[in-house]
């Protein structure tokens, strides 16, 4: 789960990492009060779970209250690369002398934790790595060894922090590590970790986290009260939320063929097969969703899955691809028939069964002899048939819309 | 001898007395896996009746600790069906008892816990398979012996043959086994769909390369991380046996987790296309579907 900047700041502050004074405003009405607490000039920062917010025009410097309110009004309704803005953070403007980048993340290849840092912070790390690869330092924190101030100091030196900043940087690195560990994060990124202050007054200079990105491990939610305090008020997708509440792995996509299967890999493979079939047939139809019913699914889980998938109005046909391991194809067949009867489904459903109780499942479907239930022998055949049905339905819809238009004229 | 574990190796089950543990211990026994004990400190000293492959009742003893179970039975592997909350403790216990092979089926373990026990296992010379995987299945190398089925892979799809299989996904493992059931396997290993796993795709290739009976390897990958690229790089330099791959998730969108904790394309990294290119650059052909990959493998075997 990704956090908003204002939430990430909270976690950094809990560890004592310096951040500029800032107040979150969830709506335009709250901007005036929040701004008065901070004073001017201040930075108005749109809160969205995506980078490049500055380039998208969602981060602006306000000179006075009118400015701040006008900017908040512009920024609040924005959607940045598909991510809706959820409020603004009003932050004290700082005089930035230098920008560093530091992140700690899970390293999947070396199976430990990765510290990535550069003295050339400010922009996205991918860009820094492209433009100044020599400046990017990569260090590891072993999963078994503790990371202490001595190790952090060595790391701060090797990262290339300027001499005057090493001690403070080491303390921040250590606190970042604690933030990462205590919160079961998969990423803690401070960018920029800025040196701010009056250039002529050494005592005023300090390192401050001007922006932060934190991702938390969903698997660890059980030991953090289910991350209740970070529950996102922006409902990403009503179907995705409902699926989650029902313990189903559902991802809403934008195609026309609903896809249900058992096992994440098999479902992903089915999405690909549908897209290839759409390409081959020249219709360009694609999968409308990813839905994994998991292992050993009951008939009611199957029925609920079918109901969810069909609630997407773009869905014109459904592909059900099951390789029964623990899952029984017979149980799946019962669930399909249950849902079809309860919902009065008339859209075409193409089913491919293999493995555990496949013969029984197919016999059950055959016995029901429903016009809209079709059986295919292989995953490729099933995907191809489902794509064809969806394309036919789209063509039929277009034809009837055209007829209606003619009738009206 | 076979890759990963010997035929008829004695096996214990951690979490045997739970619902999952009971169901799958019964299945593993039916598949003629030599299950010799379970671990549950609260039920230590009792036995649990199961039916074996011949329909006879066997009483499987429950031990308080892995160490005790290992000392009493000579177990060479443990299968872990413990819920996520208690999985770290269970796996650490198995590693500290120096259980040679620990297969972790549990899905939903925090990655920090996996990072810890995987590192501990590497330091102790213990092979962890998983977590979040269907397990490890070996086929018997001799007529009088039996393979081991550690986990939830369905029995009876395949028999012994010259192929090795490693996969990040459960059901695609079964699908591929079925596609190549006419040829057969030495071992099928579910590496797991989590960001950090005990046996990576590369480490599975290393084991198959070292196993004389394995003549070629099928590898199934999916979006997320760099395991396929790492395996490709290693294979290009060290692998003498042919490898054929299949990758799932070419049409998966950026930033969306596709079921498995590790199956996510982020910051443009971990795409199926990147993996395909890395594999092909290493001379490893990539099938467009599981069936296409199986057909490529069949062609390669004909030329061996």
Interface residues (C-beta under 8 A of the other chain):
Chain A: X106 X108 X109 X111 X112 X113 X126 X142 X143 X144 X181 X184 X186 X217 X218 X219 X220 X222 X223 X249 X251 X253 X261 X262 X263 X264 X265 X266 X267 X268 X269 X271 X272 X273 X274 X275 X276 X286 X287 X290 X292 X295 X323 X324 X325 X326 X354 X355 X356 X378 X379 X380
Chain B: X23 X84 X85 X108 X109 X110 X111 X112 X115 X116 X118 X119 X120 X122 X123 X134 X152 X153 X154 X157 X167 X168 X169 X170 X171 X172 X173 X174 X175 X178 X193 X195 X196 X220 X222 X223 X224 X225 X226 X227 X230 X246 X248 X249 X250 X251 X252 X253 X256 X257 X258 X259 X260 X261 X262 X263 X267 X268 X272 X288 X289 X290 X291
